[in-house]
Amino acid sequence: MKPLLLSTAIATCVLAGCSMEPTYQRPAMPVPNSYPSNTANTASPTAPMDAAEMDWHAFFRDPVLQRLIDIALINNRDLRIAAAKMEEARADYGETRASLFPEIDLQGYAGRQRLPAMSQQPANGLLGPIENNRNTATSFNTYQVQAGMTSYELDFFGHQRAIAHESGKLAEATATDYQSARIALIGEVANAYLALNADCALLQLAQQTEAAQQGHADVMQKAYHDGGVSEFDMRRSQTQVDAAQVDVQGMQIRIAKDMDALAVLIGQPVLPDYAKPRPWQAPLLTDVPAGLPSSLLDRRPDIVAAEDRLRAANADIGRARAAFFPNIALTGVLGALSGGLSSLLHAGSLAWTAGVSGSMPVLDWGKNENELSASKARYGGAVAAYEGTIQEAFREVADSLAVRDHIQPELQAQQALVDQSQRVYAISQVRFKDGMDDYIATQDAQRSLYAAQQKLVSLELDQAVNQINLYKALGGGWREAPARQSPSPPVAQASVRHGVNALR
């Protein structure tokens, strides 16, 4: 018993031994300390909390959109895959970490043997040999029970700890990968919902245009029969009706595709009520605060995951370095061995064995050296991946800020164009009725108005999508509000139906 306890004590003590891992130093962020100069980057003393701390429920204010996101977080299959990978990585880390401690096994054996005369059975390496020095063959029973550890590595040089450290960092990276997938899903659901709303608004415009063009075509048809206009003018007015009908059918196809895309994201069919037009200017989103330094990028989950992988690569260098040093292992077994089952637990049947084994590379033809070089190369690649992730994140934020700076003046100008186009169209109708202009001028005014209205909806969608992209780029939605829980799918579906009715 004492050798087993001594072996366990020694194994525990060496867990705090030396490590071959290089001292980790975070690379400097390869981006400026602030984003390119723009109006959105001006710090405000009353600005709300940064995007990383803003719960997505506070950012997406539309109740229907909130419930859609809740459903997606429960049902989306891609997010389930990411969650399964996270759990798998955690289990792998637990398995790797267990190798740092002695594994105690309990074994039992019962058997009958026959040995020829003057023979000796080789030792089994655990509880000693069984001999037979008689002149005649003999048969006997063997009963054995033993508990102990076999070949437990004394981690003097941090080989096992480096492997466990690497596995732990990879598990953390997988966990933040899940958070990245979660943020991406929230953004995809929001973008799909906004695209559906925009297409519904465009369908409503197309239907209004079709009705207006049909009314004008009816007037031209009657005038043609009365001899007031030529066939050319009558046919031309009908082409505008046909073009408007093409737009209506095209928008219905787009809405059907939007519904299908949203159904895949939330993992269940979308209620038909979503295909009905609803107010487009509803306050859907909260503005992202201005005045954020680029240092906040290191709170994005994809950047955190990239650094975790960098730390894992650093630990892998320690594993490769430890391979140059001796490998020392302990064996300790305590048990009982007897020829009869009734005497197996008697004091005289006690048996034990303890030993130390060691190995050290002498001639490996450059295997360990090349493995160390490969590990250092992987670390260099991880550094480049980490820096590249930061640069890409910086670009995403800078692009979103640039769009936010300039899209608002563009929206104001486009709204002014819509207002002027509506006025021009109204005047052209009056002039046509008074006989001051032909119908061609009225058609041109109506087409200009329709194009301006379409562009305005498109710009409003671009602005909303850019807000979502900026929120995501700043790491928003990573930290869930602790007091809120996602509803079960039946409750969520009922809530969506209630939210749609509330918007009517």
N, C-alpha and C positions, 0 to 999 in steps of 0.2 A: 504493500500500500504506500509506503514511504517514497519509493521511486516514482510512482505515478503522481503523487502530490508534488514532489520536487520538480518533475517535468512540467507540470501545469504551472507551477509558480515561476519557473524560468521562462516559459512561453509568455506568460502575462507580462513579465518585466521587460522583455525585449520588444514589446509593442511600442515602447517609447524610444526605440533605438534611433540610429542615424537614418537620414533620408538622402537619396540621391537626386531628388527633384531640384531643379533650378529655382531660385527665388523669383516668384512671379512679380512682374511689373506691368501694369496696364499701359499699353501703348498710348501715346498722346493722340487726341482726337484730330484727325487730318482735315479739319474744316475750320472756318473762321469762328471766332467767339460769338458773332452775331450774324443774323441773316442780312442779305443785301438791303441797302437803305430803301425804305418805303414807308408810306404813311401808316401801314398796319403794324409796323414794328416799333411804334412810339410807345414807350412804357406809360402806363397809366396807374396812378397810385390807388385808384378805386377799382382796378381790374379784378374780376373774380378769380377763383382758384384756377390753376393751370389745367390743361386738358387731361393730363394723366390722372389727376385727382377727381375729375368730373365724371360722375356716374353717367352711363349712357342713358339712363331713364331721365336724367335732367337735361341731356342734350337733345334727345328726340322727344319733342313735346306732344306730338300727335298721338292720341290714345290708341288709335287703330294700329299705327306703326309700332308702338310699344308692345302691343299684344302679339303682333306678327313676329317680332323679334323674340319674345318669350317662347312662342311655339317653336321657332327655328332652333333656339338653343336647346330645346328638348329633343326635337325630332330629326334634325339635319344629320344625314348619314356621314358626310365628310367630317363633321365635328365629332361624331361618335368614333370614327376611325382614329382621329387625333387623340381622343381620350383613351382609347385602348392602347395606343402606342405609349402614351404617358404612363399608364399603369404597368405596361410591360417593362419599360425602362426602370421604373421604381423597383419592380420585383427583381430585375437583373442586378440592380445595385445591392439590394438586400442579400441576394445570393453571393455576390462577390464579397461583400463586407463580412459575411459569415466565415469566410476563409481566414480571417484574421484571428480566429479563436479556435482552440482545439476541438475537434469533433470526437465525441465519446460514443462508441458503439457497443451494443450488447449483443453477443452472439452465443448460440448454443449448438451443440453437436451430439448426436448419438449414432453409434455404428458398431458393426461387428467386422473383425478382420481375421484373416488367416495368414500366418507367416510360415515360410518353409524353414527347415532346420538350418541352424547356424547363420541366420540372416539378421540384418539390422535395418530398420526403416529410417530413411533420412529425416532430419529434423524439419519441422514445418515452419520454423522461424518464429513461432509464437510461444508455445508451451513445451518445447523440448521434444527430443526423439523418443520413440518407443522401440526398445531393443528386444531381441530374442536370441539368446546365446545357447539355446538348448540343442540337443542332437536330433530332436524330433520336431516335426511341424506342430504348431500350436494355434489355436483359435481363441479369441477373447473379445470381450465387449469393451467399448470406449465411450465414456460419457464426459462431456466437457461443457463448461460455461465460462465465459470470460467477458470482461468489460475493459475498454481502454481506447487509446488513440493509436493510429497507425500513420507514420510518416507525416507528422505535423511540422511544417517548416518554421524554423526560428527566423523571424524577419529582421535580422540584424541590419540589413542594408536597404530596408524599405521597399523590397520588391512587391510584396503583397499589398502594402499600404498604398503604393503608387497605383496599382491596378484598381484598388477600391476607390481611391480618390478620383481617378479618371472616370470610373463607372458612375460615381456620384455626380460629378459635374455633367456628364452626358445625360443623366436622369433629370437634372435641373434644366438642362437645355431643352429636353423633350417637353418638360412641363411648361416652359415659356413658349415653345412651339405651339402648344395647345392654346395658350392665351393669344398668340398671333392668329391662329385659325379662328378663334372666337371673335376677335376684333374684325377680321376680314369678313366673317359671316354676317356680323351686325351691319357692316358697311354694305355688303351685297344685298341684304334684305332691304335696307333703306333705299339704295339706288334703284332696285327693282320696283319698289313701291312708288318712288318718285317718278320713274319712267312710266309706270302705269297711269299715274295721275296726269302726267303731261300728255300722254297719248289720248287719254279720255278728253282732256281739254282741247286737243287738236281735232279729235273726232267731232266734238261739239261745234268747233269753228267750221269744219268741213261740211257738216250738215246744215249749218246756217247759210254757208256760201251756196250750197246746192239749192237750198230753198229760194234764195235770192235770185240765183241764176235761172232757176226754173220759172220764177215769176216774170223775169225779163224775157225769157224765151217765149212764154205764152203771149206776152204783149207783141213781140215781133212776129209770131205766127199769125196772130189776128190781123196785124197791120199788113202782112204779106198777102193774106187773102183779100183784104180790102184794097190792095194795090198801093199801099202807102210806102212800102219798102221793097227793095229788090230781094230776089232769092238768095243772093250772096250774103246780105245782111242777116236774113233769117237763118240760113245755115250756120253762119258764124256764131250767132247767139246760141244755137243748139250745141255747138262744139264746147262752149263754156260749161253747159250743163253736163255733158259727157265727161269733161275733165274733172268737174267737181264730184261726180259719181265715182270716178276712179280713185280720187283722194279718199272718199268715204270708205270704199271697200279696202283700200290699202291701210287705212288707220284701224279698221276692224281686225285685219290680219295682225297688225302690230300689237293690238290689245290682247288678242288671243295668245300670241307668243309671250307677252308680258305675264299673262296669267299662268302659263305653263312654267315659265322660269321661276316665278314666285312660288308655285306649288312644289317645285323641286327643292327650293331653298328651305321652305318651312316643313317639308316632309309630309304634306297632306294636301288634299284638294283645297283650292281657294273658293270662297263663297262667290256666287255669281254677282252679288251686289257690288263687288269691286269693279266690275266693268261699266258701271254707271258713272256719268260725269258728276263730279263734286267740286266744291270751291277750291280753286287752285292756289289762291293767295292766303290760305290758312297758315297760321304760325306753326310751322312744322319743326323748326330747328332753333336751337339757342346759338347765339354767336360765340365763336371761340375767342378767348381773351387775347389782347394784343400785348406787345412788350415782352415776349418770351425769349430768353437766351438760348443759344444752340446747345448749351450744356445739358438742357433738359432731354436731349435726344437719348442720353444713356438710360433713360427710364422706359424706352420702348422695348416691348418684349423681344422683338427680333434682334435688337442690339444686345440685350441681356443674354439671349441664347447664344449669340455669336461669341460673347466673352466667355460664357460657360464652356463652350467647345474649345476656346483658346486655352482656358485653364486645364481642360482635360488633355489637350496636346502637351501642355507643359508637364503634367503628371506622367504622361507616357514617356517623356525623356528620362524621368527618374526610373521607370521600369526598365528601359533599355540600358541605362547605366548600371543598374543593380545586377544585370545579367553577367557582368564581368567579374563578380565577386562570388565567393563560395556559397553554396546552398547547403544549409545545415538543417537536418530534420530529426525529430525525436520520435521514438516508438516506446510506448508503455502499455502493458497489458497486465491485468490482474484477474485471476480466475481460479477455477477448480478443475482437476482432472482425476478421473477415477475409473476403475474397471467395473464398478457396480453402481447402479443408480441410487441405491440406498445409502451408499457411503460418499456420494458426490459432495455433500455439504459438510462433511466432517473436517475437523481441523487438519488432519493429515493429508487431505487432498488439495490443499492450497498450492497454487502455482503462480508465478509471475515472471515477467520478462521486461527488460528495459534496455534501450540502446540508443545510440546516436549515430547517424549516418551523415556523410558529407560528400559533396561533389564540387568540382571547380573546373571550368573550361581550361584546357591546356592548349589544344590545337583544334580550332573550329573553322579554319580556312577563311577567316574574315567574316563569319556569320554575325557575331555580335557587333562588330564594328560597323558593318553595313546596316544592321538593324538600328543602331544608334543614329547613323547618318539619315536613315529614312525617317526616324522619329523627329529629328531636328527639321527635316524638310517639311514634314507634316505640320510642325509648329509654325514654320514660316508661312505655309499656306493658310493656316488658321489666322495668323496675324493679318494677312492680306484680306481674307474673308471678313474679318472683324472691321477693318478699316473701310473696306468696300461697302459693308452694310451701313456704316455711319455716313459715308458720303452719299449713298443712295437715299438715306433718310433725310439728310440735309437738303438734297435736291428736291425731294417730294414736298418738304415744308416750304422751301423757297419758291417753288412753282405755285403752290397753293396761295402763298401770300401775294405773289405777283398778280395772280388772277383776281384775288380779293381786292387788290388796290384799284384795278382798272375795270372790273366788270360792273361795278355800281354806276360809274358815269356812263358806261355803254348802255346799261339798262334804262337810265334816265333819258338818254338820247333816243333810245328805241321807243320808249313810252311816248315821248313827244312826237315821234314819227307816226305812231299809231293814232294819236289824237288828231294830228293834222290830216292823216289819211281818211279818218272818219269824217272830218269836216269837209274835205274835198269831195268825198263820195256823196255826202248829203247834198252839197251844192250841185254836183253833177246831175243828181236825180231831179232836182228842181229845174235846172236848165233844160234837161231832156223833156220834161213834161211841158215846159213853156215853149218848146220848139227852138230854143237857142242853140242847142248842140245835138249832134246825132248820137245814136246809141253807142257808138264805138268809144266815145269819151267816157260814158258811164261804165262800160265794161272795163276799160283801162283803170278807172278809179277803184272799181270793186276789186280787181286783181291786185292792185297795189296795196289796198287795205288788207286783203287776205294774207298776202306775203308778209306784211309788217306784223300782223297779229301772230302768224306762225313763228316768226323770228323772235318775237317777245316771249312767247312760251318757251322756246328753245333756250333763250338766254336765262330765263328764270330757272329752268332745269339745270343749266350749267352752273348757276350761282349756288343752288342747293347742293348739287353734287360736289362742288368745290369745297363747301363748308364741311361736308362729310369727309372728304379727302384730307382736309387740314386737321380735322379732329382725329382721324386715324393716324396721320403722319406724326402728330404730337404725342402719340401713345394713349389717346383717350379711350375710355371704356375698358381699360385693363383691370382696374380695381372695382369690383362690384360693391354696391351699397350693401353693408352687412345685414341690414334689417329686412331686406326685400328678398322674397323667395319666388322662384318661377312656379307658375301654376301647373297643374297636371293638364295633359292635352284636352280632355273634355271641357274643363273649366275655361281653358284658354280659348277654345273654339267658340264657346258661348259668349265669352267676353268680346271676341272679334265681331261677332254678329251684333252685339249690343253697340260696339263702337261705330260700326258702319251705319246703323240706324241713327245714332246720335249725330252723325255728320250730315244727314239728309236735311 
